[in-house]
């Protein structure tokens, strides 16, 4: 809970070594609160709903999940 408050106040840090491109957007996971992030058109990292992303068929799976 404390980590989520930190992200709400200071924003989500992004580990640049863990960012990946899914064919549509750049994606990452906040190392502090573990929420899924996506880089929007304004080049800011925002929290996204994982179900919305999974429903988009144009997106490639995470590199670890590819066969």
C-alpha positions in Angstrom: 0.0 0.0 0.0 2.8 2.4 0.8 4.4 1.8 -2.5 1.1 2.6 -4.3 0.9 5.9 -2.4 4.5 6.7 -3.5 3.6 6.1 -7.1 0.5 8.3 -6.8 2.6 11.1 -5.4 5.8 10.8 -7.4 4.7 8.9 -10.4 5.7 5.4 -11.6 9.4 4.8 -12.1 10.2 2.8 -15.2 13.0 0.3 -15.5 14.3 1.2 -19.0 15.9 -2.2 -19.3 12.6 -3.9 -19.0 10.5 -1.9 -21.5 9.3 -3.9 -24.6 7.3 -3.1 -27.7 4.2 -5.1 -28.4 3.7 -4.0 -32.0 1.4 -1.1 -31.0 2.8 0.6 -27.9 5.7 0.5 -25.5 4.9 -1.4 -22.3 6.5 -1.9 -18.9 5.6 -2.8 -15.3 6.2 -0.4 -12.4 8.9 -1.9 -10.3 7.4 -0.2 -7.2 3.7 -1.1 -7.3 3.8 -3.8 -10.1 1.0 -2.1 -12.2 1.1 -2.5 -15.9 2.1 0.7 -17.8 1.9 1.8 -21.3 3.5 4.8 -23.0 0.8 7.1 -24.4 1.0 9.6 -27.4 2.2 12.3 -25.1 5.1 10.1 -24.2 4.0 9.7 -20.6 3.7 6.4 -18.8 0.1 5.6 -17.7 -1.5 2.7 -15.9 -3.6 0.4 -18.2 -6.1 -2.4 -17.7 -4.5 -5.6 -18.6 -7.8 -7.0 -20.0 -8.1 -4.2 -22.5 -4.6 -4.9 -23.8 -5.2 -8.6 -24.0 -8.3 -8.1 -26.2 -6.4 -6.2 -28.9 -5.3 -8.8 -31.5 -2.7 -6.5 -33.1 -0.5 -6.7 -30.1 2.3 -9.3 -29.8 2.8 -11.3 -26.6 5.6 -10.5 -24.2 8.9 -11.8 -25.5 9.2 -14.4 -22.8 5.7 -15.8 -23.8 6.5 -16.2 -27.5 7.1 -19.7 -28.8 
